[in-house]
Amino acid sequence: MSRNLLPLLLLAIVLLVPDVVLAQGCAMCKAVVQNNEGSGHAFGGTQAIGKGLNSGILYLMAVPYVLLFLLFRKRIVGFVREFAGAQG
């Protein structure tokens, strides 16, 4: 009974938390956007703010997945081989 209660409790907490709390940006991105609102360009050149921020966000998103793959690559490759060899 208690094994099923913890995931349900965590799910209820996440669903009840206001979206403003969960939708926080990093301080560096916020500072860049606030300092360069009028000029339309950031990082001292012709690169647009949106392009630079999007590249940074994609980089920050990719790093944990690459690290997890490097840590668990033997298990991942074993699972893929087992899945490919399955009959059915």
mmCIF file as gemmi writes it, N, C-alpha and C atoms, coordinates in Angstrom:
data_model
loop_
_atom_site.group_PDB
_atom_site.id
_atom_site.type_symbol
_atom_site.label_atom_id
_atom_site.label_alt_id
_atom_site.label_comp_id
_atom_site.label_asym_id
_atom_site.label_entity_id
_atom_site.label_seq_id
_atom_site.pdbx_PDB_ins_code
_atom_site.Cartn_x
_atom_site.Cartn_y
_atom_site.Cartn_z
_atom_site.occupancy
_atom_site.B_iso_or_equiv
_atom_site.pdbx_formal_charge
_atom_site.auth_seq_id
_atom_site.auth_asym_id
_atom_site.pdbx_PDB_model_num
ATOM 1 N N . MET Axp A 1 ? 0.825 -1.193 0 1 0 ? 1 A 1
ATOM 2 C CA . MET Axp A 1 ? 0 0 0 1 0 ? 1 A 1
ATOM 3 C C . MET Axp A 1 ? 0.869 1.257 0 1 0 ? 1 A 1
ATOM 4 N N . SER Axp A 2 ? 1.915 1.269 0.858 1 0 ? 2 A 1
ATOM 5 C CA . SER Axp A 2 ? 2.753 2.463 0.951 1 0 ? 2 A 1
ATOM 6 C C . SER Axp A 2 ? 3.644 2.636 -0.277 1 0 ? 2 A 1
ATOM 7 N N . ARG Axp A 3 ? 3.912 1.542 -1.013 1 0 ? 3 A 1
ATOM 8 C CA . ARG Axp A 3 ? 4.722 1.64 -2.227 1 0 ? 3 A 1
ATOM 9 C C . ARG Axp A 3 ? 3.992 2.445 -3.299 1 0 ? 3 A 1
ATOM 10 N N . ASN Axp A 4 ? 2.687 2.307 -3.366 1 0 ? 4 A 1
ATOM 11 C CA . ASN Axp A 4 ? 1.899 3.035 -4.353 1 0 ? 4 A 1
ATOM 12 C C . ASN Axp A 4 ? 1.546 4.444 -3.884 1 0 ? 4 A 1
ATOM 13 N N . LEU Axp A 5 ? 1.635 4.687 -2.599 1 0 ? 5 A 1
ATOM 14 C CA . LEU Axp A 5 ? 1.246 5.979 -2.045 1 0 ? 5 A 1
ATOM 15 C C . LEU Axp A 5 ? 2.278 7.062 -2.335 1 0 ? 5 A 1
ATOM 16 N N . LEU Axp A 6 ? 3.556 6.74 -2.275 1 0 ? 6 A 1
ATOM 17 C CA . LEU Axp A 6 ? 4.603 7.735 -2.48 1 0 ? 6 A 1
ATOM 18 C C . LEU Axp A 6 ? 4.588 8.324 -3.893 1 0 ? 6 A 1
ATOM 19 N N . PRO Axp A 7 ? 4.538 7.53 -4.965 1 0 ? 7 A 1
ATOM 20 C CA . PRO Axp A 7 ? 4.47 8.143 -6.301 1 0 ? 7 A 1
ATOM 21 C C . PRO Axp A 7 ? 3.202 8.977 -6.508 1 0 ? 7 A 1
ATOM 22 N N . LEU Axp A 8 ? 2.087 8.531 -5.966 1 0 ? 8 A 1
ATOM 23 C CA . LEU Axp A 8 ? 0.855 9.303 -6.09 1 0 ? 8 A 1
ATOM 24 C C . LEU Axp A 8 ? 0.946 10.617 -5.331 1 0 ? 8 A 1
ATOM 25 N N . LEU Axp A 9 ? 1.564 10.588 -4.16 1 0 ? 9 A 1
ATOM 26 C CA . LEU Axp A 9 ? 1.743 11.802 -3.382 1 0 ? 9 A 1
ATOM 27 C C . LEU Axp A 9 ? 2.654 12.789 -4.113 1 0 ? 9 A 1
ATOM 28 N N . LEU Axp A 10 ? 3.757 12.306 -4.672 1 0 ? 10 A 1
ATOM 29 C CA . LEU Axp A 10 ? 4.662 13.169 -5.434 1 0 ? 10 A 1
ATOM 30 C C . LEU Axp A 10 ? 3.979 13.75 -6.673 1 0 ? 10 A 1
ATOM 31 N N . LEU Axp A 11 ? 3.198 12.942 -7.347 1 0 ? 11 A 1
ATOM 32 C CA . LEU Axp A 11 ? 2.465 13.422 -8.515 1 0 ? 11 A 1
ATOM 33 C C . LEU Axp A 11 ? 1.465 14.501 -8.123 1 0 ? 11 A 1
ATOM 34 N N . ALA Axp A 12 ? 0.772 14.311 -7.018 1 0 ? 12 A 1
ATOM 35 C CA . ALA Axp A 12 ? -0.202 15.302 -6.555 1 0 ? 12 A 1
ATOM 36 C C . ALA Axp A 12 ? 0.488 16.614 -6.196 1 0 ? 12 A 1
ATOM 37 N N . ILE Axp A 13 ? 1.66 16.538 -5.564 1 0 ? 13 A 1
ATOM 38 C CA . ILE Axp A 13 ? 2.394 17.748 -5.202 1 0 ? 13 A 1
ATOM 39 C C . ILE Axp A 13 ? 2.821 18.502 -6.45 1 0 ? 13 A 1
ATOM 40 N N . VAL Axp A 14 ? 3.35 17.788 -7.443 1 0 ? 14 A 1
ATOM 41 C CA . VAL Axp A 14 ? 3.802 18.431 -8.68 1 0 ? 14 A 1
ATOM 42 C C . VAL Axp A 14 ? 2.629 19.074 -9.413 1 0 ? 14 A 1
ATOM 43 N N . LEU Axp A 15 ? 1.486 18.418 -9.432 1 0 ? 15 A 1
ATOM 44 C CA . LEU Axp A 15 ? 0.33 18.965 -10.126 1 0 ? 15 A 1
ATOM 45 C C . LEU Axp A 15 ? -0.285 20.161 -9.398 1 0 ? 15 A 1
ATOM 46 N N . LEU Axp A 16 ? -0.135 20.22 -8.075 1 0 ? 16 A 1
ATOM 47 C CA . LEU Axp A 16 ? -0.726 21.305 -7.308 1 0 ? 16 A 1
ATOM 48 C C . LEU Axp A 16 ? 0.175 22.527 -7.193 1 0 ? 16 A 1
ATOM 49 N N . VAL Axp A 17 ? 1.459 22.386 -7.509 1 0 ? 17 A 1
ATOM 50 C CA . VAL Axp A 17 ? 2.379 23.524 -7.443 1 0 ? 17 A 1
ATOM 51 C C . VAL Axp A 17 ? 2.069 24.457 -8.611 1 0 ? 17 A 1
ATOM 52 N N . PRO Axp A 18 ? 1.983 25.758 -8.366 1 0 ? 18 A 1
ATOM 53 C CA . PRO Axp A 18 ? 1.695 26.698 -9.465 1 0 ? 18 A 1
ATOM 54 C C . PRO Axp A 18 ? 2.778 26.655 -10.534 1 0 ? 18 A 1
ATOM 55 N N . ASP Axp A 19 ? 2.389 26.89 -11.772 1 0 ? 19 A 1
ATOM 56 C CA . ASP Axp A 19 ? 3.338 26.804 -12.876 1 0 ? 19 A 1
ATOM 57 C C . ASP Axp A 19 ? 4.4 27.896 -12.802 1 0 ? 19 A 1
ATOM 58 N N . VAL Axp A 20 ? 4.12 28.998 -12.115 1 0 ? 20 A 1
ATOM 59 C CA . VAL Axp A 20 ? 5.106 30.07 -11.99 1 0 ? 20 A 1
ATOM 60 C C . VAL Axp A 20 ? 6.326 29.59 -11.212 1 0 ? 20 A 1
ATOM 61 N N . VAL Axp A 21 ? 6.106 28.725 -10.235 1 0 ? 21 A 1
ATOM 62 C CA . VAL Axp A 21 ? 7.21 28.206 -9.441 1 0 ? 21 A 1
ATOM 63 C C . VAL Axp A 21 ? 8.089 27.285 -10.286 1 0 ? 21 A 1
ATOM 64 N N . LEU Axp A 22 ? 7.485 26.487 -11.148 1 0 ? 22 A 1
ATOM 65 C CA . LEU Axp A 22 ? 8.235 25.53 -11.942 1 0 ? 22 A 1
ATOM 66 C C . LEU Axp A 22 ? 8.873 26.156 -13.173 1 0 ? 22 A 1
ATOM 67 N N . ALA Axp A 23 ? 8.399 27.295 -13.633 1 0 ? 23 A 1
ATOM 68 C CA . ALA Axp A 23 ? 8.877 27.902 -14.874 1 0 ? 23 A 1
ATOM 69 C C . ALA Axp A 23 ? 9.887 29.003 -14.586 1 0 ? 23 A 1
ATOM 70 N N . GLN Axp A 24 ? 10.941 28.685 -13.882 1 0 ? 24 A 1
ATOM 71 C CA . GLN Axp A 24 ? 11.975 29.656 -13.566 1 0 ? 24 A 1
ATOM 72 C C . GLN Axp A 24 ? 13.111 29.525 -14.558 1 0 ? 24 A 1
ATOM 73 N N . GLY Axp A 25 ? 13.637 30.636 -15.013 1 0 ? 25 A 1
ATOM 74 C CA . GLY Axp A 25 ? 14.77 30.634 -15.922 1 0 ? 25 A 1
ATOM 75 C C . GLY Axp A 25 ? 16.057 30.804 -15.15 1 0 ? 25 A 1
ATOM 76 N N . CYS Axp A 26 ? 17.17 30.568 -15.822 1 0 ? 26 A 1
ATOM 77 C CA . CYS Axp A 26 ? 18.448 30.745 -15.143 1 0 ? 26 A 1
ATOM 78 C C . CYS Axp A 26 ? 18.738 32.234 -15.001 1 0 ? 26 A 1
ATOM 79 N N . ALA Axp A 27 ? 19.524 32.585 -14.019 1 0 ? 27 A 1
ATOM 80 C CA . ALA Axp A 27 ? 19.808 33.984 -13.74 1 0 ? 27 A 1
ATOM 81 C C . ALA Axp A 27 ? 20.601 34.636 -14.862 1 0 ? 27 A 1
ATOM 82 N N . MET Axp A 28 ? 21.493 33.89 -15.495 1 0 ? 28 A 1
ATOM 83 C CA . MET Axp A 28 ? 22.313 34.447 -16.562 1 0 ? 28 A 1
ATOM 84 C C . MET Axp A 28 ? 21.451 34.806 -17.774 1 0 ? 28 A 1
ATOM 85 N N . CYS Axp A 29 ? 20.532 33.935 -18.146 1 0 ? 29 A 1
ATOM 86 C CA . CYS Axp A 29 ? 19.648 34.217 -19.288 1 0 ? 29 A 1
ATOM 87 C C . CYS Axp A 29 ? 18.794 35.443 -19.003 1 0 ? 29 A 1
ATOM 88 N N . LYS Axp A 30 ? 18.282 35.535 -17.797 1 0 ? 30 A 1
ATOM 89 C CA . LYS Axp A 30 ? 17.446 36.672 -17.43 1 0 ? 30 A 1
ATOM 90 C C . LYS Axp A 30 ? 18.243 37.967 -17.483 1 0 ? 30 A 1
ATOM 91 N N . ALA Axp A 31 ? 19.475 37.946 -16.996 1 0 ? 31 A 1
ATOM 92 C CA . ALA Axp A 31 ? 20.318 39.144 -17.004 1 0 ? 31 A 1
ATOM 93 C C . ALA Axp A 31 ? 20.641 39.581 -18.425 1 0 ? 31 A 1
ATOM 94 N N . VAL Axp A 32 ? 20.929 38.638 -19.306 1 0 ? 32 A 1
ATOM 95 C CA . VAL Axp A 32 ? 21.248 38.977 -20.696 1 0 ? 32 A 1
ATOM 96 C C . VAL Axp A 32 ? 20.055 39.625 -21.375 1 0 ? 32 A 1
ATOM 97 N N . VAL Axp A 33 ? 18.884 39.082 -21.177 1 0 ? 33 A 1
ATOM 98 C CA . VAL Axp A 33 ? 17.69 39.618 -21.818 1 0 ? 33 A 1
ATOM 99 C C . VAL Axp A 33 ? 17.351 41.001 -21.257 1 0 ? 33 A 1
ATOM 100 N N . GLN Axp A 34 ? 17.469 41.19 -19.953 1 0 ? 34 A 1
ATOM 101 C CA . GLN Axp A 34 ? 17.129 42.476 -19.353 1 0 ? 34 A 1
ATOM 102 C C . GLN Axp A 34 ? 18.119 43.566 -19.749 1 0 ? 34 A 1
ATOM 103 N N . ASN Axp A 35 ? 19.397 43.238 -19.86 1 0 ? 35 A 1
ATOM 104 C CA . ASN Axp A 35 ? 20.402 44.239 -20.202 1 0 ? 35 A 1
ATOM 105 C C . ASN Axp A 35 ? 20.36 44.635 -21.663 1 0 ? 35 A 1
ATOM 106 N N . ASN Axp A 36 ? 19.846 43.798 -22.532 1 0 ? 36 A 1
ATOM 107 C CA . ASN Axp A 36 ? 19.892 44.062 -23.962 1 0 ? 36 A 1
ATOM 108 C C . ASN Axp A 36 ? 18.509 44.138 -24.596 1 0 ? 36 A 1
ATOM 109 N N . GLU Axp A 37 ? 17.529 44.587 -23.84 1 0 ? 37 A 1
ATOM 110 C CA . GLU Axp A 37 ? 16.169 44.658 -24.387 1 0 ? 37 A 1
ATOM 111 C C . GLU Axp A 37 ? 16.066 45.639 -25.546 1 0 ? 37 A 1
ATOM 112 N N . GLY Axp A 38 ? 16.706 46.79 -25.444 1 0 ? 38 A 1
ATOM 113 C CA . GLY Axp A 38 ? 16.573 47.812 -26.463 1 0 ? 38 A 1
ATOM 114 C C . GLY Axp A 38 ? 17.415 47.566 -27.701 1 0 ? 38 A 1
ATOM 115 N N . SER Axp A 39 ? 18.592 46.993 -27.53 1 0 ? 39 A 1
ATOM 116 C CA . SER Axp A 39 ? 19.506 46.868 -28.667 1 0 ? 39 A 1
ATOM 117 C C . SER Axp A 39 ? 19.15 45.728 -29.605 1 0 ? 39 A 1
ATOM 118 N N . GLY Axp A 40 ? 18.556 44.67 -29.099 1 0 ? 40 A 1
ATOM 119 C CA . GLY Axp A 40 ? 18.183 43.54 -29.946 1 0 ? 40 A 1
ATOM 120 C C . GLY Axp A 40 ? 19.318 42.577 -30.203 1 0 ? 40 A 1
ATOM 121 N N . HIS Axp A 41 ? 20.51 42.902 -29.744 1 0 ? 41 A 1
ATOM 122 C CA . HIS Axp A 41 ? 21.663 42.023 -29.932 1 0 ? 41 A 1
ATOM 123 C C . HIS Axp A 41 ? 22.358 41.82 -28.594 1 0 ? 41 A 1
ATOM 124 N N . ALA Axp A 42 ? 23.005 40.692 -28.463 1 0 ? 42 A 1
ATOM 125 C CA . ALA Axp A 42 ? 23.698 40.389 -27.228 1 0 ? 42 A 1
ATOM 126 C C . ALA Axp A 42 ? 25.065 39.818 -27.538 1 0 ? 42 A 1
ATOM 127 N N . PHE Axp A 43 ? 25.848 39.636 -26.527 1 0 ? 43 A 1
ATOM 128 C CA . PHE Axp A 43 ? 27.161 39.016 -26.615 1 0 ? 43 A 1
ATOM 129 C C . PHE Axp A 43 ? 28.132 39.848 -27.456 1 0 ? 43 A 1
ATOM 130 N N . GLY Axp A 44 ? 27.926 41.154 -27.553 1 0 ? 44 A 1
ATOM 131 C CA . GLY Axp A 44 ? 28.866 42.049 -28.196 1 0 ? 44 A 1
ATOM 132 C C . GLY Axp A 44 ? 28.986 41.916 -29.694 1 0 ? 44 A 1
ATOM 133 N N . GLY Axp A 45 ? 28.003 41.389 -30.366 1 0 ? 45 A 1
ATOM 134 C CA . GLY Axp A 45 ? 28.116 41.23 -31.805 1 0 ? 45 A 1
ATOM 135 C C . GLY Axp A 45 ? 26.765 41.23 -32.482 1 0 ? 45 A 1
ATOM 136 N N . THR Axp A 46 ? 26.715 40.582 -33.636 1 0 ? 46 A 1
ATOM 137 C CA . THR Axp A 46 ? 25.489 40.583 -34.422 1 0 ? 46 A 1
ATOM 138 C C . THR Axp A 46 ? 24.593 39.387 -34.112 1 0 ? 46 A 1
ATOM 139 N N . GLN Axp A 47 ? 24.989 38.576 -33.168 1 0 ? 47 A 1
ATOM 140 C CA . GLN Axp A 47 ? 24.183 37.405 -32.826 1 0 ? 47 A 1
ATOM 141 C C . GLN Axp A 47 ? 22.939 37.847 -32.064 1 0 ? 47 A 1
ATOM 142 N N . ALA Axp A 48 ? 21.78 37.405 -32.515 1 0 ? 48 A 1
ATOM 143 C CA . ALA Axp A 48 ? 20.528 37.783 -31.865 1 0 ? 48 A 1
ATOM 144 C C . ALA Axp A 48 ? 20.41 37.111 -30.504 1 0 ? 48 A 1
ATOM 145 N N . ILE Axp A 49 ? 19.687 37.764 -29.603 1 0 ? 49 A 1
ATOM 146 C CA . ILE Axp A 49 ? 19.52 37.237 -28.249 1 0 ? 49 A 1
ATOM 147 C C . ILE Axp A 49 ? 18.867 35.865 -28.273 1 0 ? 49 A 1
ATOM 148 N N . GLY Axp A 50 ? 17.807 35.722 -29.043 1 0 ? 50 A 1
ATOM 149 C CA . GLY Axp A 50 ? 17.08 34.454 -29.073 1 0 ? 50 A 1
ATOM 150 C C . GLY Axp A 50 ? 17.932 33.299 -29.549 1 0 ? 50 A 1
ATOM 151 N N . LYS Axp A 51 ? 18.746 33.521 -30.565 1 0 ? 51 A 1
ATOM 152 C CA . LYS Axp A 51 ? 19.583 32.448 -31.09 1 0 ? 51 A 1
ATOM 153 C C . LYS Axp A 51 ? 20.615 31.998 -30.057 1 0 ? 51 A 1
ATOM 154 N N . GLY Axp A 52 ? 21.217 32.954 -29.379 1 0 ? 52 A 1
ATOM 155 C CA . GLY Axp A 52 ? 22.209 32.621 -28.36 1 0 ? 52 A 1
ATOM 156 C C . GLY Axp A 52 ? 21.599 31.893 -27.18 1 0 ? 52 A 1
ATOM 157 N N . LEU Axp A 53 ? 20.449 32.359 -26.726 1 0 ? 53 A 1
ATOM 158 C CA . LEU Axp A 53 ? 19.794 31.702 -25.597 1 0 ? 53 A 1
ATOM 159 C C . LEU Axp A 53 ? 19.326 30.299 -25.962 1 0 ? 53 A 1
ATOM 160 N N . ASN Axp A 54 ? 18.793 30.138 -27.17 1 0 ? 54 A 1
ATOM 161 C CA . ASN Axp A 54 ? 18.346 28.81 -27.592 1 0 ? 54 A 1
ATOM 162 C C . ASN Axp A 54 ? 19.508 27.838 -27.69 1 0 ? 54 A 1
ATOM 163 N N . SER Axp A 55 ? 20.643 28.287 -28.196 1 0 ? 55 A 1
ATOM 164 C CA . SER Axp A 55 ? 21.816 27.417 -28.273 1 0 ? 55 A 1
ATOM 165 C C . SER Axp A 55 ? 22.275 27.001 -26.885 1 0 ? 55 A 1
ATOM 166 N N . GLY Axp A 56 ? 22.262 27.952 -25.957 1 0 ? 56 A 1
ATOM 167 C CA . GLY Axp A 56 ? 22.662 27.633 -24.587 1 0 ? 56 A 1
ATOM 168 C C . GLY Axp A 56 ? 21.713 26.656 -23.923 1 0 ? 56 A 1
ATOM 169 N N . ILE Axp A 57 ? 20.433 26.826 -24.154 1 0 ? 57 A 1
ATOM 170 C CA . ILE Axp A 57 ? 19.445 25.918 -23.574 1 0 ? 57 A 1
ATOM 171 C C . ILE Axp A 57 ? 19.614 24.511 -24.136 1 0 ? 57 A 1
ATOM 172 N N . LEU Axp A 58 ? 19.822 24.395 -25.438 1 0 ? 58 A 1
ATOM 173 C CA . LEU Axp A 58 ? 20.026 23.076 -26.037 1 0 ? 58 A 1
ATOM 174 C C . LEU Axp A 58 ? 21.283 22.414 -25.502 1 0 ? 58 A 1
ATOM 175 N N . TYR Axp A 59 ? 22.333 23.19 -25.309 1 0 ? 59 A 1
ATOM 176 C CA . TYR Axp A 59 ? 23.571 22.654 -24.744 1 0 ? 59 A 1
ATOM 177 C C . TYR Axp A 59 ? 23.327 22.144 -23.328 1 0 ? 59 A 1
ATOM 178 N N . LEU Axp A 60 ? 22.642 22.937 -22.518 1 0 ? 60 A 1
ATOM 179 C CA . LEU Axp A 60 ? 22.372 22.525 -21.142 1 0 ? 60 A 1
ATOM 180 C C . LEU Axp A 60 ? 21.454 21.305 -21.075 1 0 ? 60 A 1
ATOM 181 N N . MET Axp A 61 ? 20.567 21.156 -22.054 1 0 ? 61 A 1
ATOM 182 C CA . MET Axp A 61 ? 19.686 19.988 -22.075 1 0 ? 61 A 1
ATOM 183 C C . MET Axp A 61 ? 20.435 18.725 -22.485 1 0 ? 61 A 1
ATOM 184 N N . ALA Axp A 62 ? 21.398 18.838 -23.386 1 0 ? 62 A 1
ATOM 185 C CA . ALA Axp A 62 ? 22.063 17.666 -23.94 1 0 ? 62 A 1
ATOM 186 C C . ALA Axp A 62 ? 23.099 17.067 -22.99 1 0 ? 62 A 1
ATOM 187 N N . VAL Axp A 63 ? 23.754 17.873 -22.192 1 0 ? 63 A 1
ATOM 188 C CA . VAL Axp A 63 ? 24.854 17.401 -21.36 1 0 ? 63 A 1
ATOM 189 C C . VAL Axp A 63 ? 24.434 16.288 -20.396 1 0 ? 63 A 1
ATOM 190 N N . PRO Axp A 64 ? 23.334 16.393 -19.65 1 0 ? 64 A 1
ATOM 191 C CA . PRO Axp A 64 ? 22.981 15.292 -18.743 1 0 ? 64 A 1
ATOM 192 C C . PRO Axp A 64 ? 22.72 13.975 -19.471 1 0 ? 64 A 1
ATOM 193 N N . TYR Axp A 65 ? 22.104 14.032 -20.658 1 0 ? 65 A 1
ATOM 194 C CA . TYR Axp A 65 ? 21.836 12.806 -21.393 1 0 ? 65 A 1
ATOM 195 C C . TYR Axp A 65 ? 23.118 12.161 -21.887 1 0 ? 65 A 1
ATOM 196 N N . VAL Axp A 66 ? 24.064 12.954 -22.313 1 0 ? 66 A 1
ATOM 197 C CA . VAL Axp A 66 ? 25.357 12.41 -22.751 1 0 ? 66 A 1
ATOM 198 C C . VAL Axp A 66 ? 26.079 11.773 -21.568 1 0 ? 66 A 1
ATOM 199 N N . LEU Axp A 67 ? 26.075 12.444 -20.421 1 0 ? 67 A 1
ATOM 200 C CA . LEU Axp A 67 ? 26.724 11.88 -19.239 1 0 ? 67 A 1
ATOM 201 C C . LEU Axp A 67 ? 26.063 10.583 -18.793 1 0 ? 67 A 1
ATOM 202 N N . LEU Axp A 68 ? 24.742 10.542 -18.804 1 0 ? 68 A 1
ATOM 203 C CA . LEU Axp A 68 ? 24.046 9.312 -18.426 1 0 ? 68 A 1
ATOM 204 C C . LEU Axp A 68 ? 24.354 8.181 -19.402 1 0 ? 68 A 1
ATOM 205 N N . PHE Axp A 69 ? 24.427 8.499 -20.694 1 0 ? 69 A 1
ATOM 206 C CA . PHE Axp A 69 ? 24.772 7.472 -21.67 1 0 ? 69 A 1
ATOM 207 C C . PHE Axp A 69 ? 26.177 6.941 -21.422 1 0 ? 69 A 1
ATOM 208 N N . LEU Axp A 70 ? 27.121 7.823 -21.124 1 0 ? 70 A 1
ATOM 209 C CA . LEU Axp A 70 ? 28.486 7.378 -20.87 1 0 ? 70 A 1
ATOM 210 C C . LEU Axp A 70 ? 28.575 6.519 -19.611 1 0 ? 70 A 1
ATOM 211 N N . LEU Axp A 71 ? 27.783 6.836 -18.599 1 0 ? 71 A 1
ATOM 212 C CA . LEU Axp A 71 ? 27.81 6.066 -17.361 1 0 ? 71 A 1
ATOM 213 C C . LEU Axp A 71 ? 27.128 4.705 -17.5 1 0 ? 71 A 1
ATOM 214 N N . PHE Axp A 72 ? 26.065 4.634 -18.295 1 0 ? 72 A 1
ATOM 215 C CA . PHE Axp A 72 ? 25.271 3.41 -18.384 1 0 ? 72 A 1
ATOM 216 C C . PHE Axp A 72 ? 25.3 2.783 -19.767 1 0 ? 72 A 1
ATOM 217 N N . ARG Axp A 73 ? 26.359 3.007 -20.539 1 0 ? 73 A 1
ATOM 218 C CA . ARG Axp A 73 ? 26.384 2.529 -21.917 1 0 ? 73 A 1
ATOM 219 C C . ARG Axp A 73 ? 26.37 1.006 -22.017 1 0 ? 73 A 1
ATOM 220 N N . LYS Axp A 74 ? 27.004 0.309 -21.077 1 0 ? 74 A 1
ATOM 221 C CA . LYS Axp A 74 ? 26.997 -1.153 -21.137 1 0 ? 74 A 1
ATOM 222 C C . LYS Axp A 74 ? 25.584 -1.696 -20.944 1 0 ? 74 A 1
ATOM 223 N N . ARG Axp A 75 ? 24.856 -1.136 -20.013 1 0 ? 75 A 1
ATOM 224 C CA . ARG Axp A 75 ? 23.48 -1.582 -19.79 1 0 ? 75 A 1
ATOM 225 C C . ARG Axp A 75 ? 22.585 -1.226 -20.972 1 0 ? 75 A 1
ATOM 226 N N . ILE Axp A 76 ? 22.791 -0.047 -21.536 1 0 ? 76 A 1
ATOM 227 C CA . ILE Axp A 76 ? 21.966 0.393 -22.668 1 0 ? 76 A 1
ATOM 228 C C . ILE Axp A 76 ? 22.219 -0.494 -23.879 1 0 ? 76 A 1
ATOM 229 N N . VAL Axp A 77 ? 23.499 -0.75 -24.183 1 0 ? 77 A 1
ATOM 230 C CA . VAL Axp A 77 ? 23.831 -1.587 -25.338 1 0 ? 77 A 1
ATOM 231 C C . VAL Axp A 77 ? 23.322 -3.01 -25.116 1 0 ? 77 A 1
ATOM 232 N N . GLY Axp A 78 ? 23.447 -3.535 -23.901 1 0 ? 78 A 1
ATOM 233 C CA . GLY Axp A 78 ? 22.936 -4.87 -23.591 1 0 ? 78 A 1
ATOM 234 C C . GLY Axp A 78 ? 21.423 -4.945 -23.763 1 0 ? 78 A 1
ATOM 235 N N . PHE Axp A 79 ? 20.735 -3.903 -23.334 1 0 ? 79 A 1
ATOM 236 C CA . PHE Axp A 79 ? 19.281 -3.879 -23.492 1 0 ? 79 A 1
ATOM 237 C C . PHE Axp A 79 ? 18.888 -3.842 -24.957 1 0 ? 79 A 1
ATOM 238 N N . VAL Axp A 80 ? 19.584 -3.028 -25.746 1 0 ? 80 A 1
ATOM 239 C CA . VAL Axp A 80 ? 19.265 -2.931 -27.167 1 0 ? 80 A 1
ATOM 240 C C . VAL Axp A 80 ? 19.517 -4.259 -27.865 1 0 ? 80 A 1
ATOM 241 N N . ARG Axp A 81 ? 20.619 -4.935 -27.548 1 0 ? 81 A 1
ATOM 242 C CA . ARG Axp A 81 ? 20.917 -6.242 -28.138 1 0 ? 81 A 1
ATOM 243 C C . ARG Axp A 81 ? 19.859 -7.269 -27.746 1 0 ? 81 A 1
ATOM 244 N N . GLU Axp A 82 ? 19.467 -7.262 -26.476 1 0 ? 82 A 1
ATOM 245 C CA . GLU Axp A 82 ? 18.438 -8.197 -26.023 1 0 ? 82 A 1
ATOM 246 C C . GLU Axp A 82 ? 17.095 -7.918 -26.709 1 0 ? 82 A 1
ATOM 247 N N . PHE Axp A 83 ? 16.776 -6.658 -26.854 1 0 ? 83 A 1
ATOM 248 C CA . PHE Axp A 83 ? 15.525 -6.268 -27.5 1 0 ? 83 A 1
ATOM 249 C C . PHE Axp A 83 ? 15.541 -6.65 -28.972 1 0 ? 83 A 1
ATOM 250 N N . ALA Axp A 84 ? 16.67 -6.467 -29.646 1 0 ? 84 A 1
ATOM 251 C CA . ALA Axp A 84 ? 16.774 -6.795 -31.07 1 0 ? 84 A 1
ATOM 252 C C . ALA Axp A 84 ? 16.707 -8.3 -31.299 1 0 ? 84 A 1
ATOM 253 N N . GLY Axp A 85 ? 17.216 -9.075 -30.353 1 0 ? 85 A 1
ATOM 254 C CA . GLY Axp A 85 ? 17.222 -10.521 -30.512 1 0 ? 85 A 1
ATOM 255 C C . GLY Axp A 85 ? 15.952 -11.205 -30.006 1 0 ? 85 A 1
ATOM 256 N N . ALA Axp A 86 ? 15.03 -10.461 -29.49 1 0 ? 86 A 1
ATOM 257 C CA . ALA Axp A 86 ? 13.799 -11.046 -28.937 1 0 ? 86 A 1
ATOM 258 C C . ALA Axp A 86 ? 12.914 -11.589 -30.039 1 0 ? 86 A 1
ATOM 259 N N . GLN Axp A 87 ? 12.298 -12.702 -29.762 1 0 ? 87 A 1
ATOM 260 C CA . GLN Axp A 87 ? 11.358 -13.32 -30.694 1 0 ? 87 A 1
ATOM 261 C C . GLN Axp A 87 ? 9.941 -12.885 -30.294 1 0 ? 87 A 1
ATOM 262 N N . GLY Axp A 88 ? 9.126 -12.577 -31.268 1 0 ? 88 A 1
ATOM 263 C CA . GLY Axp A 88 ? 7.753 -12.285 -30.915 1 0 ? 88 A 1
ATOM 264 C C . GLY Axp A 88 ? 7.136 -11.171 -31.612 1 0 ? 88 A 1
